[in-house]
Protein backbone atom coordinates (compact mmCIF):
# COMPACT_ATOMS: atom_id res chain seq x y z
CA UNK A 1 0.00 0.00 0.00
CA UNK A 2 1.30 3.48 -0.89
CA UNK A 3 2.23 5.60 2.13
CA UNK A 4 -0.01 8.59 2.80
CA UNK A 5 1.28 12.15 2.57
CA UNK A 6 1.90 12.54 6.28
CA UNK A 7 3.69 9.20 6.49
CA UNK A 8 6.02 10.19 3.66
CA UNK A 9 6.79 13.51 5.35
CA UNK A 10 7.45 11.80 8.68
CA UNK A 11 9.74 9.18 7.17
CA UNK A 12 11.78 11.84 5.36
CA UNK A 13 12.08 13.95 8.52
CA UNK A 14 13.28 11.05 10.65
CA UNK A 15 15.90 10.24 8.01
CA UNK A 16 16.99 13.89 7.89
CA UNK A 17 17.44 14.02 11.67
CA UNK A 18 19.51 10.85 11.64
CA UNK A 19 21.60 12.19 8.75
CA UNK A 20 22.62 15.13 10.94
CA UNK A 21 24.47 12.74 13.25
CA UNK A 22 28.06 12.88 12.03
CA UNK A 23 29.52 9.43 11.16
CA UNK A 24 31.88 9.49 14.16
CA UNK A 25 28.84 9.56 16.46
CA UNK A 26 27.05 6.57 14.92
CA UNK A 27 27.27 3.62 17.31
CA UNK A 28 29.24 0.80 15.64
CA UNK A 29 26.82 -1.95 14.73
CA UNK A 30 28.57 -4.59 16.84
CA UNK A 31 28.12 -2.37 19.95
CA UNK A 32 24.43 -1.57 19.53
CA UNK A 33 22.51 -3.11 22.44
CA UNK A 34 19.81 -5.60 21.41
CA UNK A 35 16.21 -4.46 21.62
CA UNK A 36 15.77 -6.93 24.49
CA UNK A 37 18.19 -4.88 26.62
CA UNK A 38 15.87 -2.58 28.53
CA UNK A 39 18.39 -0.55 30.55
CA UNK A 40 20.64 1.39 28.17
CA UNK A 41 21.96 3.88 30.73
CA UNK A 42 24.84 1.45 31.26
CA UNK A 43 25.86 1.64 27.58
CA UNK A 44 28.29 4.59 27.78
CA UNK A 45 30.40 3.00 30.53
CA UNK A 46 30.13 -0.63 29.48
CA UNK A 47 30.46 -0.35 25.69
CA UNK A 48 34.04 0.88 25.62
CA UNK A 49 32.97 3.36 22.91
CA UNK A 50 33.49 6.41 25.13
CA UNK A 51 36.91 7.55 26.34
CA UNK A 52 37.43 8.10 30.05
CA UNK A 53 37.54 11.86 29.52
CA UNK A 54 34.25 11.78 27.63
CA UNK A 55 32.73 9.83 30.51
CA UNK A 56 34.18 12.28 33.04
CA UNK A 57 32.77 15.26 31.16
CA UNK A 58 29.30 13.81 30.56
CA UNK A 59 29.17 12.47 34.11
CA UNK A 60 29.69 15.95 35.59
CA UNK A 61 27.10 18.45 36.75
CA UNK A 62 26.58 21.79 35.03
CA UNK A 63 28.28 23.73 37.80
CA UNK A 64 31.27 21.38 37.74
CA UNK A 65 31.57 21.71 33.95
CA UNK A 66 31.40 25.50 34.13
CA UNK A 67 34.18 25.58 36.73
CA UNK A 68 36.38 23.31 34.60
CA UNK A 69 35.85 25.47 31.50
CA UNK A 70 36.43 28.74 33.37
CA UNK A 71 39.69 27.40 34.80
CA UNK A 72 40.63 26.19 31.29
CA UNK A 73 40.98 22.62 32.57
CA UNK A 74 38.51 21.62 29.85
CA UNK A 75 37.71 23.49 26.66
CA UNK A 76 34.18 24.19 25.61
CA UNK A 77 34.93 22.37 22.37
CA UNK A 78 35.82 19.09 24.06
CA UNK A 79 32.83 19.42 26.42
CA UNK A 80 30.51 20.07 23.48
CA UNK A 81 31.93 17.19 21.46
CA UNK A 82 31.48 14.82 24.42
CA UNK A 83 27.84 15.79 24.89
CA UNK A 84 27.13 15.66 21.15
CA UNK A 85 28.45 12.10 21.08
CA UNK A 86 26.44 11.06 24.14
CA UNK A 87 23.30 12.81 22.85
CA UNK A 88 23.72 10.98 19.54
CA UNK A 89 23.92 7.69 21.41
CA UNK A 90 20.87 8.62 23.49
CA UNK A 91 18.88 9.29 20.32
CA UNK A 92 19.90 6.02 18.69
CA UNK A 93 18.82 4.09 21.80
CA UNK A 94 15.76 6.05 23.04
CA UNK A 95 14.59 8.24 20.09
CA UNK A 96 14.81 11.45 22.13
CA UNK A 97 15.94 14.15 19.66
CA UNK A 98 13.94 16.19 17.15
CA UNK A 99 16.65 18.49 15.79
CA UNK A 100 20.44 17.98 15.68
CA UNK A 101 22.96 20.75 14.98
CA UNK A 102 26.20 19.41 16.38
CA UNK A 103 28.47 20.97 13.73
CA UNK A 104 27.18 24.47 14.50
CA UNK A 105 27.53 23.79 18.23
CA UNK A 106 31.18 22.80 17.90
CA UNK A 107 31.95 25.96 15.91
CA UNK A 108 30.24 28.07 18.59
CA UNK A 109 32.24 26.28 21.28
CA UNK A 110 35.49 27.01 19.44
CA UNK A 111 34.62 30.71 19.36
CA UNK A 112 33.97 30.68 23.10
CA UNK A 113 37.32 29.00 23.72
CA UNK A 114 39.08 31.61 21.60
CA UNK A 115 37.42 34.42 23.54
CA UNK A 116 38.39 32.91 26.90
CA UNK A 117 41.96 32.28 25.75
CA UNK A 118 42.37 35.88 24.51
CA UNK A 119 40.66 37.71 27.36
CA UNK A 120 40.99 35.35 30.29
CA UNK A 121 37.31 35.99 30.96
CA UNK A 122 34.10 34.04 30.38
CA UNK A 123 31.33 35.58 28.30
CA UNK A 124 28.71 34.84 30.95
CA UNK A 125 27.57 32.42 33.66
CA UNK A 126 26.81 29.63 31.12
CA UNK A 127 30.08 30.04 29.19
CA UNK A 128 30.67 26.91 27.12
CA UNK A 129 27.88 24.82 28.67
CA UNK A 130 25.80 22.73 26.24
CA UNK A 131 22.10 23.24 27.05
CA UNK A 132 19.43 21.15 25.32
CA UNK A 133 16.08 22.63 24.32
CA UNK A 134 12.59 21.23 24.05
CA UNK A 135 11.31 21.12 20.47
CA UNK A 136 8.99 24.14 20.84
CA UNK A 137 11.86 26.59 21.41
CA UNK A 138 12.41 28.34 18.11
CA UNK A 139 15.95 28.35 16.75
CA UNK A 140 16.59 30.17 13.48
CA UNK A 141 16.79 27.75 10.58
CA UNK A 142 15.48 24.76 12.57
CA UNK A 143 12.04 23.17 12.61
CA UNK A 144 9.76 23.36 15.64
CA UNK A 145 7.22 20.75 14.58
CA UNK A 146 5.74 20.14 18.04
CA UNK A 147 4.85 16.73 16.66
CA UNK A 148 2.94 17.78 13.50
CA UNK A 149 3.97 16.64 10.02
CA UNK A 150 2.57 19.88 8.57
CA UNK A 151 5.28 21.82 10.41
CA UNK A 152 8.14 19.77 8.98
CA UNK A 153 10.43 21.86 6.75
CA UNK A 154 9.02 25.07 8.22
CA UNK A 155 12.19 26.42 9.86
CA UNK A 156 11.98 29.26 12.36
CA UNK A 157 12.91 32.74 11.15
CA UNK A 158 13.59 33.98 14.68
CA UNK A 159 14.79 32.63 18.01
CA UNK A 160 12.67 32.26 21.09
CA UNK A 161 13.60 35.00 23.55
CA UNK A 162 15.07 32.48 26.00
CA UNK A 163 17.27 31.02 23.24
CA UNK A 164 18.78 34.48 22.64
CA UNK A 165 19.21 34.95 26.39
CA UNK A 166 21.04 31.65 26.79
CA UNK A 167 23.37 32.51 23.92
CA UNK A 168 24.23 35.88 25.50
CA UNK A 169 25.02 34.03 28.73
CA UNK A 170 27.49 31.80 26.88
CA UNK A 171 25.46 28.60 26.51
CA UNK A 172 26.02 26.29 23.54
CA UNK A 173 22.87 25.00 21.81
CA UNK A 174 23.32 21.66 20.11
CA UNK A 175 19.99 19.81 19.90
CA UNK A 176 16.25 19.95 20.42
CA UNK A 177 14.20 17.17 21.98
CA UNK A 178 11.09 15.19 21.18
CA UNK A 179 7.58 16.02 22.41
CA UNK A 180 4.09 14.56 21.95
CA UNK A 181 1.66 15.90 19.37
CA UNK A 182 0.90 19.54 20.24
CA UNK A 183 2.74 18.90 23.54
CA UNK A 184 -0.62 17.77 24.94
CA UNK A 185 0.00 14.08 25.82
CA UNK A 186 1.76 13.03 29.05
CA UNK A 187 4.08 10.75 27.05
CA UNK A 188 6.40 11.86 24.24
CA UNK A 189 4.91 10.23 21.14
CA UNK A 190 3.85 11.76 17.83
CA UNK A 191 3.39 10.91 14.16
CA UNK A 192 6.61 12.63 13.05
CA UNK A 193 9.36 11.12 15.18
CA UNK A 194 7.54 8.32 16.99
CA UNK A 195 7.94 7.47 20.67
CA UNK A 196 10.70 8.40 23.09
CA UNK A 197 11.38 5.66 25.63
CA UNK A 198 12.85 5.52 29.13
CA UNK A 199 16.64 4.95 29.14
CA UNK A 200 16.52 2.83 32.32
CA UNK A 201 13.76 0.58 30.98
CA UNK A 202 12.71 0.98 27.37
CA UNK A 203 9.33 -0.61 28.12
CA UNK A 204 8.53 2.45 30.25
CA UNK A 205 7.69 6.03 29.33
CA UNK A 206 10.02 8.96 29.94
CA UNK A 207 6.89 11.09 30.34
CA UNK A 208 5.69 14.16 28.48
CA UNK A 209 5.53 16.57 27.12
CA UNK A 210 9.22 17.29 27.91
CA UNK A 211 9.99 13.57 27.66
CA UNK A 212 12.75 13.94 25.08
CA UNK A 213 14.53 16.20 27.57
CA UNK A 214 14.11 13.83 30.51
CA UNK A 215 15.35 10.84 28.50
CA UNK A 216 18.36 12.77 27.18
CA UNK A 217 19.33 14.06 30.63
CA UNK A 218 18.92 10.71 32.38
CA UNK A 219 21.10 9.06 29.71
CA UNK A 220 23.76 11.72 30.27
CA UNK A 221 23.39 13.37 26.86
CA UNK A 222 22.68 16.77 28.38
CA UNK A 223 23.90 18.39 31.60
CA UNK A 224 20.94 20.79 31.68
CA UNK A 225 17.80 21.13 29.60
CA UNK A 226 14.86 23.49 29.27
CA UNK A 227 11.28 22.28 28.96
CA UNK A 228 7.78 23.68 29.36
CA UNK A 229 4.77 22.92 31.54
CA UNK A 230 1.06 23.59 30.96
CA UNK A 231 -0.42 20.57 32.74
CA UNK A 232 2.62 18.82 34.15
CA UNK A 233 4.93 18.74 31.13
CA UNK A 234 8.07 19.45 33.19
CA UNK A 235 7.14 17.58 36.34
CA UNK A 236 5.73 14.40 34.78
CA UNK A 237 8.85 13.57 32.72
CA UNK A 238 11.12 14.59 35.60
CA UNK A 239 9.22 12.22 37.89
CA UNK A 240 9.21 9.37 35.38
CA UNK A 241 13.00 9.53 35.10
CA UNK A 242 13.93 10.57 38.64
CA UNK A 243 15.47 13.96 37.86
CA UNK A 244 14.77 17.47 39.19
CA UNK A 245 12.68 20.31 37.82
CA UNK A 246 11.08 23.60 38.82
CA UNK A 247 7.65 24.61 37.55
CA UNK A 248 7.69 28.39 38.06
CA UNK A 249 4.69 30.67 38.13
CA UNK A 250 3.96 32.52 34.92
CA UNK A 251 6.03 35.67 34.52
CA UNK A 252 9.30 34.60 36.17
CA UNK A 253 10.93 33.04 33.05
CA UNK A 254 10.21 34.25 29.51
CA UNK A 255 8.06 32.07 27.26
CA UNK A 256 8.06 34.65 24.47
CA UNK A 257 8.25 33.55 20.80
CA UNK A 258 7.94 29.81 21.44
CA UNK A 259 5.77 27.61 19.23
CA UNK A 260 2.57 26.15 20.62
CA UNK A 261 0.11 23.51 19.51
CA UNK A 262 -2.66 25.60 21.08
CA UNK A 263 -1.47 29.06 20.05
CA UNK A 264 -3.45 31.85 21.74
CA UNK A 265 -4.80 29.65 24.54
CA UNK A 266 -4.24 31.71 27.70
CA UNK A 267 -6.87 30.43 30.11
CA UNK A 268 -4.04 28.40 31.66
CA UNK A 269 -0.56 29.64 30.88
CA UNK A 270 2.41 27.58 29.75
CA UNK A 271 5.66 28.18 31.61
CA UNK A 272 9.19 26.96 31.04
CA UNK A 273 11.79 25.69 33.45
CA UNK A 274 15.00 23.70 33.87
CA UNK A 275 15.53 19.94 34.11
CA UNK A 276 18.72 18.43 35.52
CA UNK A 277 20.11 15.48 37.47
CA UNK A 278 21.06 17.69 40.43
CA UNK A 279 19.04 20.14 42.47
CA UNK A 280 21.96 22.59 42.59
CA UNK A 281 21.84 22.94 38.79
CA UNK A 282 18.13 23.79 38.94
CA UNK A 283 18.81 26.59 41.42
CA UNK A 284 21.77 27.90 39.41
CA UNK A 285 19.76 28.05 36.19
CA UNK A 286 16.75 29.72 37.84
CA UNK A 287 18.70 32.47 39.56
CA UNK A 288 20.85 33.09 36.49
CA UNK A 289 17.83 33.53 34.22
CA UNK A 290 15.99 35.86 36.61
CA UNK A 291 19.18 37.89 37.11
CA UNK A 292 19.09 38.77 33.38
CA UNK A 293 15.95 40.84 34.11
CA UNK A 294 13.73 39.13 31.51
CA UNK A 295 11.03 41.76 32.04
CA UNK A 296 13.20 44.15 30.01
CA UNK A 297 12.65 42.05 26.86
CA UNK A 298 9.36 40.29 27.57
CA UNK A 299 6.40 42.48 28.59
CA UNK A 300 4.67 39.49 30.21
CA UNK A 301 7.57 38.88 32.61
CA UNK A 302 7.22 40.35 36.08
CA UNK A 303 9.90 42.75 37.40
CA UNK A 304 10.74 40.56 40.39
CA UNK A 305 14.49 40.16 41.07
CA UNK A 306 15.81 36.96 42.64
CA UNK A 307 15.04 37.21 46.36
CA UNK A 308 16.92 35.69 49.32
CA UNK A 309 14.65 33.61 51.55
CA UNK A 310 14.82 32.95 55.27
CA UNK A 311 12.69 29.98 56.32
CA UNK A 312 11.21 29.18 59.69
CA UNK A 313 13.15 26.49 61.54
CA UNK A 314 9.99 24.39 61.66
CA UNK A 315 8.05 24.18 58.39
CA UNK A 316 4.35 23.44 58.27
CA UNK A 317 3.68 21.04 55.41
CA UNK A 318 0.33 19.59 54.34
CA UNK A 319 0.38 16.05 52.93
CA UNK A 320 -1.65 15.39 49.80
CA UNK A 321 -2.20 11.64 50.24
CA UNK A 322 -4.51 11.46 47.22
CA UNK A 323 -6.37 13.94 45.02
CA UNK A 324 -9.78 12.28 45.63
CA UNK A 325 -9.67 11.00 42.03
CA UNK A 326 -6.78 8.53 41.95
CA UNK A 327 -4.96 6.77 44.80
CA UNK A 328 -1.21 6.72 44.04
CA UNK A 329 0.32 3.36 43.20
CA UNK A 330 1.91 1.54 46.20
CA UNK A 331 5.51 2.80 45.82
CA UNK A 332 4.35 6.42 45.67
CA UNK A 333 2.16 5.99 48.75
CA UNK A 334 5.08 4.38 50.57
CA UNK A 335 7.35 7.27 49.57
CA UNK A 336 4.81 9.77 50.91
CA UNK A 337 4.55 7.97 54.24
CA UNK A 338 8.30 7.55 54.67
CA UNK A 339 9.00 11.18 53.74
CA UNK A 340 6.32 12.46 56.11
CA UNK A 341 7.84 10.44 58.97
CA UNK A 342 11.32 11.77 58.21
CA UNK A 343 10.03 15.34 58.17
CA UNK A 344 8.33 14.80 61.53
CA UNK A 345 11.55 13.33 62.91
CA UNK A 346 13.40 16.44 61.69
CA UNK A 347 10.97 18.59 63.71
CA UNK A 348 8.60 19.83 61.03
CA UNK A 349 4.82 20.01 61.45
CA UNK A 350 2.86 17.65 59.22
CA UNK A 351 -0.88 18.03 58.58
CA UNK A 352 -3.26 16.50 56.04
CA UNK A 353 -4.44 18.42 52.97
CA UNK A 354 -8.09 18.12 51.97
CA UNK A 355 -8.23 17.76 48.15
CA UNK A 356 -11.83 18.89 47.96
CA UNK A 357 -11.12 21.35 45.10
CA UNK A 358 -8.84 19.09 43.03
CA UNK A 359 -11.51 17.38 40.89
CA UNK A 360 -13.00 20.72 39.88
CA UNK A 361 -9.55 22.10 39.01
CA UNK A 362 -8.75 19.04 36.89
CA UNK A 363 -12.05 19.28 35.02
CA UNK A 364 -11.44 23.00 34.44
CA UNK A 365 -8.04 22.27 32.94
CA UNK A 366 -9.50 19.78 30.50
CA UNK A 367 -12.24 22.18 29.43
CA UNK A 368 -9.71 24.97 28.85
CA UNK A 369 -7.59 22.77 26.60
CA UNK A 370 -10.48 21.89 24.27
CA UNK A 371 -12.38 25.19 24.41
CA UNK A 372 -11.75 25.80 20.70
CA UNK A 373 -13.44 22.52 19.80
CA UNK A 374 -10.13 21.06 18.66
CA UNK A 375 -9.80 23.63 15.84
CA UNK A 376 -6.13 24.39 16.56
CA UNK A 377 -5.17 20.73 16.37
CA UNK A 378 -7.36 20.02 13.35
CA UNK A 379 -5.87 22.98 11.45
CA UNK A 380 -2.35 21.65 12.00
CA UNK A 381 -3.27 18.09 11.01
CA UNK A 382 -5.15 19.00 7.83
CA UNK A 383 -2.37 20.11 5.40
CA UNK A 384 -0.79 16.64 5.34
CA UNK A 385 -4.01 14.72 6.07
CA UNK A 386 -2.49 13.53 9.31
CA UNK A 387 -4.96 11.65 11.53
CA UNK A 388 -5.68 12.36 15.17
CA UNK A 389 -3.61 10.10 17.37
CA UNK A 390 -5.76 7.94 19.69
CA UNK A 391 -4.41 9.87 22.71
CA UNK A 392 -5.97 13.02 21.21
CA UNK A 393 -9.51 11.71 20.75
CA UNK A 394 -10.96 14.23 23.23
CA UNK A 395 -9.76 17.04 20.90
CA UNK A 396 -11.35 15.29 17.93
CA UNK A 397 -14.71 15.06 19.72
CA UNK A 398 -14.62 18.49 21.41
CA UNK A 399 -17.33 21.12 20.99
CA UNK A 400 -16.22 24.73 20.63
CA UNK A 401 -17.23 27.19 23.34
CA UNK A 402 -18.57 30.60 22.40
CA UNK A 403 -17.13 33.80 23.85
CA UNK A 404 -19.73 33.95 26.59
CA UNK A 405 -19.11 30.34 27.68
CA UNK A 406 -15.36 30.97 27.66
CA UNK A 407 -15.77 34.02 29.86
CA UNK A 408 -17.81 31.94 32.30
CA UNK A 409 -14.95 29.41 32.34
CA UNK A 410 -12.56 32.22 33.27
CA UNK A 411 -14.86 33.26 36.09
CA UNK A 412 -15.02 29.69 37.39
CA UNK A 413 -11.22 29.46 37.27
CA UNK A 414 -10.77 32.75 39.16
CA UNK A 415 -13.26 31.70 41.83
CA UNK A 416 -11.51 28.35 42.26
CA UNK A 417 -8.18 30.16 42.66
CA UNK A 418 -9.75 32.33 45.36
CA UNK A 419 -11.22 29.33 47.18
CA UNK A 420 -7.95 27.41 47.07
CA UNK A 421 -6.01 30.34 48.53
CA UNK A 422 -8.65 30.70 51.21
CA UNK A 423 -8.30 27.01 52.07
CA UNK A 424 -4.51 27.36 52.17
CA UNK A 425 -4.74 30.33 54.57
CA UNK A 426 -7.21 28.46 56.76
CA UNK A 427 -4.39 26.09 57.75
CA UNK A 428 -2.63 28.94 59.55
CA UNK A 429 1.00 29.48 58.59
CA UNK A 430 1.10 26.70 55.99
CA UNK A 431 4.34 26.71 54.03
CA UNK A 432 3.84 24.01 51.41
CA UNK A 433 1.89 21.03 50.15
CA UNK A 434 3.79 17.78 49.63
CA UNK A 435 2.24 15.14 47.41
CA UNK A 436 2.80 12.85 44.46
CA UNK A 437 4.02 14.30 41.18
CA UNK A 438 2.12 11.51 39.44
CA UNK A 439 0.38 8.34 40.64
CA UNK A 440 3.34 6.38 39.27
CA UNK A 441 7.10 6.00 39.54
CA UNK A 442 6.93 5.46 35.80
CA UNK A 443 4.49 3.42 33.75
CA UNK A 444 4.51 1.19 30.68
CA UNK A 445 4.60 3.01 27.33
CA UNK A 446 1.07 4.06 26.44
CA UNK A 447 -0.23 3.60 29.97
CA UNK A 448 -0.17 7.11 31.47
CA UNK A 449 -3.73 7.96 32.51
CA UNK A 450 -3.91 10.78 35.08
CA UNK A 451 -2.41 14.29 35.18
CA UNK A 452 -4.52 15.59 38.06
CA UNK A 453 -1.65 15.81 40.53
CA UNK A 454 0.25 18.26 38.34
CA UNK A 455 -2.56 19.96 36.42
CA UNK A 456 -4.29 21.46 39.43
CA UNK A 457 -1.22 23.61 40.14
CA UNK A 458 -1.19 24.88 36.55
CA UNK A 459 -4.73 26.14 37.03
CA UNK A 460 -3.62 27.80 40.29
CA UNK A 461 -0.26 28.93 38.81
CA UNK A 462 1.60 27.81 41.95
CA UNK A 463 5.36 27.26 42.14
CA UNK A 464 6.33 23.57 42.37
CA UNK A 465 9.41 21.36 42.43
CA UNK A 466 9.44 17.70 41.45
CA UNK A 467 12.29 15.79 43.06
CA UNK A 468 13.40 12.17 43.55
CA UNK A 469 12.88 11.47 47.25
CA UNK A 470 15.32 8.58 47.56
CA UNK A 471 12.70 5.80 47.55
CA UNK A 472 13.05 3.13 44.87
CA UNK A 473 10.28 0.78 43.80
CA UNK A 474 10.62 -2.59 45.52
CA UNK A 475 8.52 -5.34 43.95
CA UNK A 476 8.33 -7.14 47.31
CA UNK A 477 7.36 -4.11 49.40
CA UNK A 478 5.14 -2.48 46.79
CA UNK A 479 2.70 -5.25 45.95
CA UNK A 480 -0.66 -4.36 44.34
CA UNK A 481 -3.33 -3.24 46.79
CA UNK A 482 -5.78 -5.86 48.00
CA UNK A 483 -9.41 -4.90 48.58
CA UNK A 484 -8.76 -1.63 46.76
CA UNK A 485 -11.68 0.82 46.80
CA UNK A 486 -11.09 2.90 43.64
CA UNK A 487 -11.94 6.59 43.76
CA UNK A 488 -12.90 6.62 40.06
CA UNK A 489 -12.90 4.46 36.96
CA UNK A 490 -9.44 5.86 36.14
CA UNK A 491 -8.24 4.88 39.61
CA UNK A 492 -9.57 1.37 39.05
CA UNK A 493 -7.75 1.08 35.71
CA UNK A 494 -4.45 2.42 37.07
CA UNK A 495 -4.36 -0.08 39.92
CA UNK A 496 -5.49 -2.95 37.72
CA UNK A 497 -2.57 -2.22 35.37
CA UNK A 498 0.03 -1.60 38.08
CA UNK A 499 2.92 -4.04 37.65
CA UNK A 500 5.56 -3.92 40.43
CA UNK A 501 7.87 -6.27 38.54
CA UNK A 502 8.03 -3.91 35.56
CA UNK A 503 8.89 -0.79 37.61
CA UNK A 504 11.11 -2.53 40.17
CA UNK A 505 14.14 -0.34 40.92
CA UNK A 506 12.65 2.84 39.45
CA UNK A 507 13.03 6.04 41.53
CA UNK A 508 9.96 7.64 43.09
CA UNK A 509 9.51 11.40 42.88
CA UNK A 510 7.35 13.72 44.96
CA UNK A 511 6.16 17.27 44.41
CA UNK A 512 6.56 20.21 46.79
CA UNK A 513 4.20 23.11 46.11
CA UNK A 514 4.32 26.70 47.38
CA UNK A 515 2.07 29.66 46.64
CA UNK A 516 2.18 31.63 43.41
CA UNK A 517 5.46 33.41 42.61
CA UNK A 518 7.30 31.69 45.48
CA UNK A 519 10.03 30.11 43.35
CA UNK A 520 12.82 31.06 45.74
CA UNK A 521 10.87 29.76 48.73
CA UNK A 522 9.89 26.43 47.16
CA UNK A 523 13.51 25.81 46.16
CA UNK A 524 14.76 26.56 49.69
CA UNK A 525 12.05 24.36 51.19
CA UNK A 526 12.96 21.53 48.82
CA UNK A 527 16.51 21.71 50.23
CA UNK A 528 15.04 21.11 53.69
CA UNK A 529 12.91 18.20 52.49
CA UNK A 530 15.87 16.62 50.70
CA UNK A 531 17.95 16.91 53.89
CA UNK A 532 15.19 15.13 55.81
CA UNK A 533 14.96 12.44 53.11
CA UNK A 534 18.62 11.60 53.73
CA UNK A 535 18.03 10.92 57.45
NORCOR-V67598 format. One record per pair of residues at least 6 apart in sequence whose C-alpha atoms are under 6 Angstrom apart, sorted by the first residue. I is the first residue (numbers start at 1). J is the second residue. Records with the same first field share a line. If there is no record, write none. Layout:
I: J ; J
This chain:
5: 384
6: 149 ; 384 ; 386
10: 192
14: 193
20: 100
25: 85
38: 201 ; 202
39: 199 ; 200 ; 201
40: 199
41: 199 ; 200 ; 219
54: 82
58: 220
62: 223
68: 74
69: 75
76: 109 ; 128
77: 106 ; 109 ; 110
83: 221
86: 221
87: 221
91: 97
94: 196 ; 197
95: 196
96: 177 ; 178 ; 196 ; 212
97: 176 ; 177 ; 178
98: 176 ; 177 ; 178
99: 175 ; 176
100: 175
101: 174 ; 175
102: 174
105: 173 ; 174
116: 122
123: 170
124: 169 ; 170
125: 169
126: 169 ; 170 ; 171
127: 170 ; 171
128: 170 ; 171 ; 172
129: 171 ; 172
130: 171 ; 172 ; 173
131: 173 ; 224 ; 225
132: 175 ; 176 ; 225
133: 176 ; 225 ; 226
134: 176 ; 177 ; 227
135: 144 ; 176 ; 177 ; 178
136: 144 ; 146 ; 258 ; 259
137: 160 ; 258
138: 156 ; 159 ; 160 ; 258
139: 156 ; 159
140: 156 ; 157 ; 158 ; 159
141: 155 ; 156
142: 155 ; 156
143: 154 ; 155
145: 151 ; 152
146: 182
147: 180 ; 181 ; 190 ; 192
149: 192
150: 383 ; 384
160: 257 ; 258
161: 256
177: 212 ; 213
178: 212
179: 188 ; 209 ; 210
180: 188 ; 189 ; 190 ; 209
181: 190
182: 261
183: 209
186: 207 ; 208 ; 209
187: 207 ; 208 ; 209
188: 195 ; 196 ; 208 ; 209 ; 211
189: 195
197: 205 ; 206
198: 204 ; 205 ; 206 ; 215
203: 444
204: 443 ; 444 ; 445
205: 444 ; 445
206: 215 ; 237 ; 240 ; 241
207: 236 ; 237 ; 240
208: 233 ; 237
209: 233
210: 227 ; 233 ; 234
211: 237
214: 237 ; 238
224: 276
225: 274 ; 275
226: 273 ; 274
227: 272 ; 273
228: 234 ; 271 ; 272
229: 270 ; 271
230: 270
231: 455 ; 458
232: 454 ; 455
235: 466
238: 244
239: 509
240: 441 ; 442
242: 468 ; 507
243: 276 ; 277
244: 275 ; 276 ; 277 ; 466 ; 467
245: 274 ; 275 ; 465 ; 466
246: 273 ; 464 ; 465
247: 273 ; 463 ; 464
248: 463
249: 461 ; 462 ; 463 ; 516 ; 517
250: 271
251: 300 ; 301 ; 302
252: 301
262: 376
268: 459
274: 282
295: 301 ; 302 ; 303
314: 348
315: 348
316: 349 ; 430 ; 431
317: 350 ; 431 ; 432 ; 433
318: 350 ; 351 ; 352 ; 353 ; 433
319: 352 ; 353 ; 433 ; 434 ; 435
320: 353 ; 434 ; 435
323: 355
325: 487 ; 488
326: 487 ; 491
328: 439
329: 439 ; 440
330: 478
331: 473 ; 478
335: 471
342: 532
343: 532
361: 456
362: 452 ; 456
370: 395
371: 400 ; 401
372: 400
373: 398 ; 399 ; 400
374: 395 ; 396 ; 398
417: 460
432: 513 ; 514
433: 512 ; 513
434: 511 ; 512
435: 510 ; 511
436: 510 ; 511
437: 453 ; 510 ; 511
438: 453
441: 508
461: 516
462: 515 ; 516
463: 513 ; 514 ; 516 ; 518 ; 519
464: 512 ; 513
465: 511 ; 512
466: 510 ; 511
467: 509 ; 510
468: 508 ; 509
469: 509
471: 508
472: 505 ; 506 ; 507 ; 508
473: 504 ; 505 ; 506
474: 504
475: 500 ; 501 ; 504
486: 492
514: 522
